[in-house]
Amino acid sequence: MKHLALALLFFTTLLPIRADEELKNTDFADGRSHWEGDGESLAAAVDAAAAPSLGATPSSAQAGLLLKLSRRDWTRVTQNFRPLHSEGILTVTYKFSDDLVFSKDIADYTGVPALMGFTSYRPFNIKPGNWIALFIESATSEMEYYNITPKPGPDAQTYKGNIHDLVPRVDKTLCLAFPPGTGSITIIHVGLDTH
């Protein structure tokens, strides 16, 4: 009985640690909770547009994160997490507005980390019209990036990519970053299945 009690005590102390090691609010049902950056809750944006003077509360039927592109700067949203394993699959489901147009200026895609204020990271360039997913480890100034080529049009699309070189149980930041442009992006779901 004593061993069972000790095992239960040990197991319950691990529960909060495991909860902190996974991405949270991946479907944005809780609005912006656990996410930082330029996005706003889609439910709040829709309710505010529908009834700005009524102080409407967000509708759970409108889950998602709305990012309005900047004409000059990269738009980004981040979440801190701690991976359990070194590899996984990142899935991002998103939708572009009908009027979305990314910048065609090559300067907006040259030395990308510095364009987002990450000046201590190795610079890299990406193809104009693409967006990126970054995995940032601030303790070592390491950054892995995944260059994503979107499909044209306003239909929902999903990026699914294999992620490598995650250091288990070391704090990371996931950053979804979009180049300057016009229009908006709705992020519907973000998942990271590590194994």
trRosetta pair geometry for C-beta under 8 A, 3 or more apart (Angstrom, degrees):
i j d omega theta_ij theta_ji phi_ij phi_ji
1 4 5.6 -52 -151 34 35 114
1 5 6.5 35 152 -19 66 104
2 5 5.8 -54 -152 35 32 111
2 6 6.5 30 152 -16 65 106
3 6 5.7 -55 -147 39 33 111
3 7 6.2 35 153 -21 66 106
4 7 5.7 -53 -146 36 30 112
4 8 6.4 30 155 -18 64 105
5 8 5.8 -53 -147 37 30 110
5 9 6.4 32 153 -19 64 106
6 9 5.6 -53 -147 36 32 113
6 10 6.3 33 154 -19 65 106
7 10 5.7 -54 -148 37 30 112
7 11 6.2 31 154 -19 65 108
8 11 5.7 -55 -144 38 30 112
8 12 6.3 26 159 -17 66 107
9 12 6.1 -57 -145 37 27 106
9 13 6.6 27 155 -20 62 106
10 13 6.0 -59 -154 32 30 109
10 14 6.9 27 151 -19 63 106
11 14 5.9 -60 -158 31 34 111
11 15 7.2 50 148 -39 64 93
12 15 5.7 -29 -156 1 43 120
13 16 7.6 -52 -173 28 39 97
13 17 7.7 31 141 -7 63 112
14 17 5.5 -65 -159 42 50 114
14 18 5.9 47 151 -22 83 106
15 18 6.0 -58 -147 36 29 108
15 19 6.5 31 158 -22 64 106
16 19 5.6 -53 -148 32 35 114
16 20 6.6 31 156 -17 66 106
17 20 6.0 -62 -156 36 31 108
17 21 6.7 31 150 -27 65 110
18 21 5.6 -59 -151 28 36 116
18 22 7.4 22 161 -15 65 105
18 84 7.8 27 -137 -89 77 123
19 22 6.9 -70 -162 31 32 102
20 81 7.8 173 160 -145 57 59
20 82 6.1 31 124 25 86 119
21 81 6.8 77 -174 177 31 84
21 82 4.3 -68 -119 82 69 94
21 83 6.8 74 -178 -159 91 5
21 84 5.3 83 148 -62 134 85
21 169 7.2 -37 -118 -101 123 62
22 81 6.5 -48 141 -155 11 123
22 84 7.5 -3 -72 -25 78 111
22 192 7.8 -178 -156 69 68 100
23 26 5.3 78 116 -78 114 104
23 34 7.8 125 -176 143 61 138
23 79 6.0 79 -138 108 88 145
23 81 5.2 -47 -78 -82 59 155
23 174 6.9 -12 -99 16 118 149
23 190 6.5 -111 164 111 153 100
23 191 7.1 -176 64 -135 141 35
23 192 5.2 110 -13 24 130 109
24 33 7.3 -78 125 124 113 92
24 34 4.1 -150 83 -113 111 170
24 79 7.1 -164 44 -166 76 137
24 81 7.7 175 -4 -95 79 108
25 28 6.1 65 161 -94 94 34
25 29 6.8 -140 -146 44 78 69
25 30 4.7 -90 -116 48 120 108
25 31 7.9 -39 -165 62 141 41
25 33 4.9 158 -68 84 159 90
25 34 4.6 159 23 39 120 123
25 35 6.6 -110 89 -23 126 99
26 189 6.0 40 145 -162 86 74
26 190 5.2 -127 -152 71 80 66
26 191 5.3 68 -177 -83 144 65
27 63 5.6 19 145 150 87 142
27 188 7.5 -13 -147 157 67 61
27 189 5.2 -10 -105 -107 68 88
28 31 6.6 18 -177 -137 78 8
28 32 7.7 10 -142 -77 93 33
28 35 7.6 -17 -104 -5 90 147
28 41 6.9 166 177 -129 109 74
28 42 7.0 72 130 12 142 103
28 63 4.9 146 88 179 87 85
28 64 5.3 109 76 -103 148 9
28 65 5.0 -150 -105 -40 147 85
28 187 7.2 125 -39 96 141 88
28 188 7.5 -118 24 -159 124 28
28 189 7.7 -126 4 -89 93 46
29 60 6.5 26 -158 -152 84 92
29 63 4.9 -24 -88 -116 54 136
30 33 3.9 -38 123 31 116 134
30 34 7.6 64 83 9 125 100
31 41 3.6 -36 -144 -92 87 137
31 43 6.6 -91 -93 45 85 113
31 44 6.4 52 -129 -22 118 116
31 58 6.1 157 -79 9 113 177
32 35 5.1 -111 -166 65 65 99
32 36 7.9 87 172 -84 107 32
32 39 6.5 167 -111 98 102 95
32 40 6.8 -49 -63 -139 124 36
32 41 5.4 -101 -31 -52 82 89
32 65 6.9 99 -98 -117 70 106
34 79 5.6 33 147 -132 88 115
35 39 6.4 -26 134 61 131 127
35 65 6.4 -65 111 -105 167 150
35 77 5.5 4 -179 179 113 109
35 78 7.1 146 -159 73 64 36
35 79 5.3 -50 -102 -71 62 100
36 77 7.1 158 81 -159 39 60
36 78 5.1 -27 65 64 91 90
36 79 7.1 148 16 -83 78 48
37 75 7.9 103 160 174 112 62
37 76 5.0 -105 -152 106 138 67
37 77 3.9 -167 67 -111 140 44
37 78 5.1 122 -44 8 121 78
37 175 7.8 134 -78 -137 146 83
38 67 5.6 69 103 -138 104 94
38 68 7.6 -122 156 49 110 65
38 70 7.8 -97 -143 -29 152 110
38 75 4.7 -111 77 -159 160 83
38 76 6.0 97 8 52 111 42
38 77 6.2 -102 45 -66 71 76
39 65 4.0 19 174 172 144 108
39 66 6.2 140 -158 67 81 39
39 67 4.7 -52 -93 -75 82 84
39 77 4.4 12 -10 -89 120 132
39 187 6.9 -49 -115 24 149 119
40 44 6.1 -100 162 75 100 117
40 45 5.4 109 106 -56 117 110
40 65 7.2 146 67 -160 25 67
40 66 5.3 -30 65 64 79 95
40 67 8.0 149 17 -82 65 42
41 44 4.0 77 75 9 108 107
41 45 6.6 -178 90 -10 55 84
41 58 5.8 -33 131 -114 139 146
41 64 7.9 115 -167 77 50 50
41 65 6.8 -49 -105 -110 36 60
41 66 7.4 14 108 16 15 94
42 45 5.6 -57 -146 39 33 111
42 46 6.1 31 157 -18 68 107
42 62 5.0 -139 116 155 97 94
42 63 6.7 71 54 149 119 14
42 64 3.7 28 -9 71 148 92
42 65 6.4 -102 -30 -69 91 12
42 66 4.8 122 -90 -35 72 101
42 186 5.9 53 -93 -139 132 111
43 46 6.0 -56 -145 38 27 108
43 47 6.1 21 159 -13 64 111
43 58 3.4 75 121 -168 119 101
43 59 4.9 -160 -149 51 104 58
43 60 6.9 7 -106 -79 150 21
43 61 7.7 123 -109 59 105 51
43 62 4.0 141 -94 81 68 103
43 63 6.6 2 -42 -80 110 38
43 64 7.8 136 -30 39 71 69
44 47 5.9 -58 -141 43 28 107
44 48 5.9 29 158 -21 65 110
44 58 4.8 -45 -64 -85 67 108
45 48 5.8 -54 -142 37 26 111
45 49 6.3 24 158 -17 62 108
45 66 5.0 -33 5 32 160 154
46 49 5.9 -58 -148 37 28 108
46 50 6.2 22 155 -16 64 111
46 59 6.8 -65 85 34 123 114
46 62 4.8 -111 29 -156 148 164
47 50 5.7 -59 -142 40 30 108
47 51 6.5 -41 179 44 66 91
47 56 3.9 -143 178 101 112 124
47 57 6.9 -91 -169 87 167 20
47 58 5.7 -140 0 -104 143 43
47 59 6.0 154 -64 -11 112 92
47 62 7.6 -175 -33 46 87 151
48 51 7.6 -95 -137 66 18 52
48 52 5.5 45 -178 -101 66 74
48 56 7.2 -152 -70 53 40 104
49 52 7.1 16 -109 -56 16 93
50 56 6.8 -6 76 13 102 164
51 54 3.9 -25 157 28 120 121
51 56 4.7 94 71 -31 118 126
56 59 8.0 -17 155 -39 117 89
58 62 7.1 -124 -174 67 84 107
59 62 4.8 67 78 11 99 104
60 63 6.7 7 -175 -55 54 96
63 188 7.5 81 107 -153 85 65
64 186 4.7 15 161 -179 139 103
64 187 6.3 159 -168 76 80 46
64 188 5.1 -33 -110 -103 103 55
65 77 6.3 83 143 -124 147 169
65 186 7.0 149 72 -159 43 55
65 187 4.5 -12 58 55 100 102
66 184 5.9 3 -171 174 89 132
66 185 7.6 155 -154 82 45 46
66 186 5.4 -21 -98 -102 67 77
67 75 5.1 132 173 147 116 132
67 77 6.4 -114 -81 -33 127 118
67 178 6.5 127 121 25 142 140
67 184 6.2 162 84 -160 48 78
67 185 4.7 -11 60 60 103 93
67 186 7.7 -180 20 -83 72 29
67 187 6.9 47 -8 -15 112 101
68 75 7.3 -162 83 -121 39 152
68 183 7.9 -154 -147 122 61 27
68 184 4.7 -38 -102 -99 57 103
69 75 5.4 -121 -119 -11 51 142
69 100 7.1 112 -10 -135 138 86
69 102 7.7 -137 -136 -102 156 60
69 178 6.3 -94 -104 117 96 123
69 179 8.0 15 -146 93 118 47
69 180 6.6 114 173 -163 104 36
69 181 4.4 -33 160 71 155 79
69 182 5.9 -150 77 -105 123 8
69 183 5.8 30 18 64 123 58
69 184 6.4 -152 -6 -91 79 42
69 185 7.2 80 -51 -9 93 94
70 73 4.3 -5 94 52 148 80
70 74 7.5 -6 49 45 116 8
70 75 5.6 155 3 -61 91 95
70 180 5.7 -65 92 -122 74 79
71 180 5.8 42 169 -174 23 109
71 181 7.2 -90 -111 96 45 5
71 182 6.6 21 -89 -71 85 79
72 180 5.7 -124 106 -118 3 137
73 115 7.6 169 -147 166 63 86
73 180 6.1 110 46 -84 17 99
74 108 7.9 150 -66 -172 83 91
74 112 7.7 85 -73 -162 152 83
74 115 5.6 96 -19 124 122 104
74 116 4.8 -52 62 -87 141 91
74 177 5.3 11 170 -175 124 105
74 178 6.6 154 -163 75 73 41
74 179 6.0 -44 -108 -115 80 36
74 180 6.7 -75 -72 -45 43 68
75 177 7.2 156 81 -154 44 56
75 178 4.8 -19 63 61 95 99
75 180 7.9 121 -16 -93 87 41
75 185 7.8 158 96 28 136 118
76 116 6.2 55 -26 -144 147 127
76 175 5.5 0 -173 -173 124 99
76 176 6.5 163 -151 83 68 49
76 177 4.1 -14 -99 -103 105 79
76 178 7.1 179 -77 19 54 66
77 175 7.4 160 80 -151 37 56
77 176 5.3 -8 57 55 87 98
77 187 7.0 -122 48 7 152 154
78 173 5.3 0 -170 -180 119 108
78 174 6.5 159 -152 83 62 52
78 175 4.6 -18 -97 -98 95 76
78 176 7.7 -172 -78 20 46 63
79 173 7.1 164 82 -154 32 64
79 174 5.3 -6 57 54 83 100
79 190 7.9 153 15 98 138 147
80 171 6.4 -6 -171 -168 104 100
80 172 7.2 160 -153 87 57 42
80 173 5.2 -35 -96 -98 66 77
81 171 7.8 156 86 -149 25 58
81 172 6.0 -26 69 67 72 88
81 173 7.8 128 21 -106 68 30
81 174 6.4 9 20 -8 116 107
81 192 7.6 148 92 49 161 148
82 169 5.8 27 172 -138 113 36
82 170 6.8 167 -142 68 85 19
82 171 5.6 -45 -88 -93 89 50
82 172 6.8 140 -103 17 36 82
83 86 7.5 115 121 -88 134 25
83 88 7.0 -136 -145 -16 124 138
83 166 4.3 -10 61 161 166 137
83 167 7.5 123 57 71 115 37
83 168 5.8 -97 102 -112 87 51
83 169 7.5 -87 76 -32 57 31
83 170 7.6 -11 41 49 87 67
83 172 6.2 20 -14 12 98 137
83 192 7.4 -90 -106 140 98 135
83 194 5.3 144 -162 -87 99 160
84 168 6.0 4 164 -140 25 101
84 169 7.4 46 -120 -56 38 72
84 194 5.2 153 54 91 87 137
85 88 6.3 126 77 -58 106 96
85 166 6.9 67 100 79 50 122
85 168 5.7 1 -107 -90 16 112
85 194 4.0 164 45 158 102 108
85 195 5.6 -112 82 80 168 12
86 164 7.3 16 146 -163 85 53
86 165 6.7 -13 -178 -119 93 12
86 166 5.1 177 -150 65 38 74
86 167 6.9 18 -111 -99 85 26
86 168 5.8 -66 -56 -36 70 93
86 194 7.9 125 36 -162 21 111
87 162 7.1 -10 -170 -175 102 91
87 163 6.4 159 -158 87 52 67
87 164 5.5 -4 -110 -110 91 56
87 166 6.7 -179 -64 26 25 102
87 194 6.8 139 88 -150 39 73
87 195 6.4 -42 87 64 89 71
88 162 7.8 163 90 -155 32 53
88 163 4.8 -10 64 56 77 112
88 166 6.7 9 7 4 106 146
88 192 5.4 51 131 177 146 81
88 193 5.4 172 -166 87 97 45
88 194 3.6 -57 -80 -96 126 58
88 195 6.2 131 -102 11 66 68
89 160 6.2 4 179 -171 108 89
89 161 7.1 164 -154 82 64 31
89 162 6.0 -38 -100 -100 71 51
89 163 6.7 -179 -93 9 16 90
89 191 7.9 8 101 109 84 96
89 192 7.4 170 80 -151 44 45
89 193 4.8 -5 52 56 93 100
90 133 6.0 156 144 140 157 164
90 146 7.0 169 55 31 146 165
90 159 7.4 -10 113 113 94 98
90 160 7.3 172 87 -146 53 41
90 161 5.3 -12 57 60 97 84
90 163 5.1 83 -23 -44 103 121
90 174 7.9 167 -125 -139 125 128
90 190 7.8 -21 -168 -167 85 80
90 191 7.3 159 -156 87 41 56
90 192 5.4 -9 -102 -104 69 79
91 158 6.3 -8 -167 -174 90 108
91 159 7.1 166 -150 86 40 58
91 160 5.0 1 -105 -104 81 81
91 189 7.1 -12 117 115 100 102
91 190 7.2 161 88 -155 62 35
91 191 4.3 1 55 56 105 100
91 192 7.7 -165 23 -72 70 36
91 193 7.4 32 -4 -3 110 101
92 133 6.7 -170 -26 -78 144 132
92 148 7.8 -37 56 -113 133 165
92 158 6.9 162 82 -154 44 58
92 159 4.7 3 54 51 95 102
92 176 6.5 139 -125 -111 149 135
92 187 6.7 -52 -168 -144 97 102
92 189 7.3 177 -148 91 36 60
92 190 5.3 5 -108 -110 77 76
92 191 7.9 -164 -69 27 43 62
93 156 6.2 18 179 178 96 110
93 157 7.4 -177 -147 93 59 32
93 158 4.6 -22 -97 -99 78 88
93 187 7.5 112 82 -168 54 57
93 188 4.4 -56 105 67 101 109
93 189 4.4 28 37 45 112 94
93 190 7.9 -140 27 -64 67 43
94 156 7.1 170 91 -149 24 70
94 157 6.5 -25 66 63 71 75
94 158 7.8 138 17 -96 63 41
94 159 7.6 5 16 0 108 99
94 185 5.7 0 -179 -179 122 103
94 186 6.5 162 -159 85 68 50
94 187 4.9 -31 -102 -107 97 56
94 188 6.2 -174 -91 8 34 84
95 154 6.5 41 -179 -180 92 65
95 155 7.2 -100 -129 141 93 21
95 156 4.5 -46 -79 -94 102 67
95 157 7.3 136 -92 14 52 68
95 185 7.2 154 78 -160 43 58
95 186 4.8 -9 57 57 95 101
95 188 6.5 60 -8 -34 99 115
96 100 4.0 -97 -176 27 110 154
96 150 7.1 95 -42 164 130 150
96 153 7.3 131 57 102 118 31
96 154 5.5 -115 81 -113 78 55
96 183 6.6 33 -177 138 89 137
96 184 7.7 153 -158 89 51 45
96 185 5.8 -30 -103 -104 59 73
97 100 4.9 126 57 -40 74 94
97 154 6.6 -15 176 -119 16 109
97 183 4.3 -164 63 -170 112 99
97 184 4.5 63 -20 51 129 77
97 185 7.4 -104 -9 -67 82 33
97 186 7.8 100 -55 -16 77 93
98 154 5.0 -26 -82 -65 60 141
98 183 7.6 -152 69 -131 38 124
99 182 6.3 -63 137 124 99 102
99 183 4.4 -176 94 -92 73 103
100 154 7.7 140 17 -93 111 79
100 181 6.6 48 -170 131 71 133
100 182 7.0 -177 -135 94 36 58
100 183 3.1 -146 -88 101 54 154
100 184 6.7 -110 -82 41 102 30
100 185 6.9 76 -110 -67 144 74
101 181 5.3 -163 95 -167 53 109
101 182 5.3 13 47 49 91 92
101 183 6.2 117 9 -4 57 122
102 128 7.2 165 119 174 115 72
102 129 5.1 140 73 -120 136 48
102 131 7.7 -138 -103 -57 143 90
102 178 7.5 -121 -107 178 108 88
102 179 5.1 66 -159 72 108 113
102 180 7.4 107 -161 83 64 45
102 181 4.2 -75 -116 -73 35 144
103 108 4.4 42 95 36 145 167
103 109 7.9 -171 89 -35 108 93
103 128 7.1 -100 103 -151 71 101
103 179 5.4 -113 34 140 102 115
103 180 4.4 38 -30 81 132 91
103 181 5.2 -128 -28 -73 66 74
104 128 5.6 68 -146 169 47 142
104 129 7.4 18 -102 -56 66 89
105 108 4.7 86 81 -6 95 106
105 109 7.9 162 97 1 59 87
105 128 7.5 164 61 -120 27 127
105 180 7.7 -8 43 66 115 124
106 109 6.0 -74 -160 46 44 101
106 110 6.1 45 148 -33 77 115
106 128 6.1 -77 -95 -58 56 123
107 110 5.6 -58 -137 30 36 116
108 115 7.0 106 -157 -146 49 155
108 128 7.3 79 69 -117 99 90
108 179 5.3 91 145 -166 118 115
108 180 5.2 -103 -140 29 140 109
109 112 6.6 -12 -162 -76 44 99
109 125 5.9 71 135 -166 80 77
109 126 5.0 -107 -167 66 104 71
109 127 6.8 -64 177 106 153 9
109 128 5.1 -133 -13 -80 152 63
109 130 7.5 85 -130 48 129 91
109 179 6.4 -23 -77 -107 85 141
110 125 4.9 -5 -117 -112 56 106
111 114 4.8 -21 151 38 106 117
111 115 6.3 125 100 -30 78 93
111 123 4.3 -30 -130 -152 71 127
111 124 7.7 121 -115 48 26 25
111 125 6.9 0 -28 -77 39 77
112 115 5.5 -59 -150 30 37 116
112 116 6.8 17 162 -6 69 106
112 123 7.1 139 35 -158 58 69
112 124 5.8 -32 30 74 108 73
112 125 6.7 150 -23 -109 96 30
112 126 6.0 35 -54 0 143 104
112 132 6.9 74 167 3 156 155
112 145 7.6 98 87 -129 142 169
112 177 7.9 124 175 112 115 144
113 116 6.1 -72 -159 43 35 100
113 118 3.9 -80 -177 83 93 111
113 119 7.3 167 125 -78 97 21
113 121 4.2 -119 -173 76 162 115
113 122 7.2 98 7 73 150 39
113 123 5.9 -131 35 -106 103 53
113 124 7.1 71 -16 25 97 79
113 143 6.5 113 -98 80 134 169
114 117 7.5 67 -166 -64 35 9
114 118 6.7 -99 -72 70 31 60
114 119 5.2 60 -116 -103 82 65
114 123 6.2 -16 -9 -101 109 104
116 175 7.9 109 159 161 157 147
116 177 6.1 -45 -92 -137 148 145
118 121 4.6 -6 146 17 110 123
118 136 7.4 -120 -124 -117 141 137
118 143 7.0 81 162 -76 148 157
120 141 5.2 -88 131 -133 109 124
121 136 7.6 -72 -86 -127 147 102
121 141 6.1 -164 -91 -177 67 84
121 143 4.5 28 -153 -1 137 139
122 143 6.8 -160 39 48 86 105
124 145 6.5 -165 62 41 149 143
126 130 5.0 -111 153 73 119 126
126 132 6.2 -142 -61 -59 163 117
126 145 7.9 -106 -68 136 124 137
126 147 5.0 179 -133 -124 115 114
127 130 4.9 77 69 -9 85 125
127 147 7.0 88 19 179 92 130
127 149 7.1 -1 73 -91 132 102
128 179 7.7 -136 -145 107 59 177
129 149 7.3 37 111 -137 98 76
129 150 7.6 -125 157 41 84 91
129 179 7.8 -82 -83 38 11 143
130 147 5.4 15 158 -176 149 86
130 148 5.9 150 -169 72 91 46
130 149 5.3 -51 -105 -88 98 58
130 150 7.4 159 -126 -1 48 77
130 179 7.6 80 75 -16 46 125
131 148 5.3 -28 71 66 74 105
131 150 6.7 37 13 -32 105 112
131 176 7.4 31 151 180 120 77
131 177 6.4 -175 -171 93 87 54
131 178 4.6 -22 -122 -108 127 64
131 179 6.4 -135 -95 -6 73 80
132 145 5.1 -11 -171 -170 128 109
132 146 6.4 145 -158 71 71 50
132 147 5.8 -29 -101 -101 89 47
132 148 6.4 168 -96 12 31 89
132 176 7.8 178 95 -151 48 43
132 177 5.2 -9 64 61 88 100
133 145 7.1 153 79 -157 46 59
133 146 4.5 -9 57 55 96 108
133 148 6.5 65 -10 -28 92 125
133 159 7.5 180 -27 111 131 146
133 161 7.5 172 43 48 140 135
133 174 7.0 -18 -172 -167 95 89
133 175 7.2 154 -161 82 47 53
133 176 5.6 -17 -107 -103 75 68
133 177 7.7 167 -91 20 27 76
134 143 5.8 -20 -164 -167 108 102
134 144 7.1 149 -158 79 55 49
134 145 5.0 -22 -101 -102 75 82
134 146 7.8 -160 -72 20 33 72
134 173 7.7 5 107 101 97 87
134 174 7.3 149 81 -160 58 40
134 175 4.1 -10 58 59 107 104
134 176 7.9 -163 22 -71 74 24
134 177 6.3 27 -6 -1 113 120
135 143 7.1 156 78 -156 51 51
135 144 4.6 -3 54 56 103 100
135 145 7.7 -164 21 -76 66 38
135 163 6.9 101 -41 -157 147 123
135 166 6.7 -86 176 -96 154 88
135 172 5.5 -16 -171 -173 88 128
135 173 7.4 154 -158 75 42 49
135 174 6.2 -16 -102 -101 68 63
135 175 7.9 -169 -73 22 24 78
136 142 7.6 157 -156 90 44 56
136 143 5.1 -6 -108 -108 72 87
136 172 6.5 136 68 -167 47 69
136 173 4.3 -20 60 59 104 100
136 174 8.0 -171 19 -74 80 17
136 175 6.1 36 -10 -6 119 119
137 140 5.1 6 114 42 114 96
137 141 7.6 -43 90 20 74 10
137 142 4.4 6 53 59 111 98
137 143 7.4 -156 26 -72 68 46
137 167 6.8 51 -102 26 151 120
137 170 6.3 19 -134 130 121 119
137 171 7.3 129 -136 90 72 62
137 172 5.6 -42 -82 -106 75 75
137 173 7.9 -179 -73 18 30 76
138 141 7.0 24 -156 -77 38 47
138 171 7.5 -34 35 103 94 109
138 173 7.0 48 -29 -4 102 119
139 170 7.1 -108 35 -174 136 109
139 171 7.0 103 -20 58 116 100
144 163 7.7 111 113 -157 141 86
144 164 7.7 -157 -156 72 155 67
144 165 5.9 151 -76 78 148 121
146 161 5.4 143 -167 104 146 160
146 163 7.3 -73 -54 -98 140 81
148 159 5.1 -23 -137 -118 132 149
148 161 7.6 -118 -91 -31 97 141
150 157 6.5 128 -153 75 84 152
151 155 7.7 -30 95 64 123 101
151 157 5.3 169 33 -101 110 153
156 188 6.5 3 -138 -6 123 151
163 166 6.3 42 135 -35 111 113
163 192 7.1 -14 17 -145 154 99
163 194 7.9 -60 72 -99 120 80
166 172 6.8 -49 -143 -53 96 158
166 194 6.9 -80 66 -121 155 125
167 170 4.1 5 99 27 110 135
167 172 7.8 152 47 -60 81 111
174 190 7.5 147 129 165 145 137
174 192 7.1 -136 -82 -51 152 142
176 187 6.7 101 96 -97 162 147
176 190 7.1 -118 -42 -104 139 137
178 181 7.5 -76 149 26 102 117
178 185 6.0 179 -73 -1 165 150
187 190 6.4 6 169 -45 122 103
